[in-house]
Amino acid sequence: MIDQPRVSVQVQSIYIQAQSVPESERFVFSYTITIRNMGRFNVQLLRRYWLITNANGRQTEVQGEGVIGEQPLILPGNEFQYTSGAVLETPCGTMEGHYEMIDHTDAAFRVQIPVFRLAIPKLIN
């Protein structure tokens, strides 16, 4: 598999205070990802891989089929957006990973998901 520049990934993360219990070391975050197909042909997301790192350096790997139960087909010029979540034992951490996708010829390629931060708002400032 090789990296392909025709798909872009943008991420926004939010701390979910209502579901978090800091005294029990439970910090809940949601993240919204937008995947844009900037190429001339259809692409399909088949698998995901995440590396989640908390503030203590503890790492968790998550991988599986598709995202939120889907393996979206993204047409040229279109985007697919979804929201998911992560629970950390610390008030901040990071996520990064990649999507395994195929193009219109069924050739596999990988799209990197740049590292992004999960943090409660008072830690960001």
Summary of the structure (lengths in Angstrom):
residues: 125
radius of gyration: 15.6
end to end distance: 39.0
largest distance: 51.2
contacts: 352
relative contact order: 0.30
helix: 8%
strand: 64%
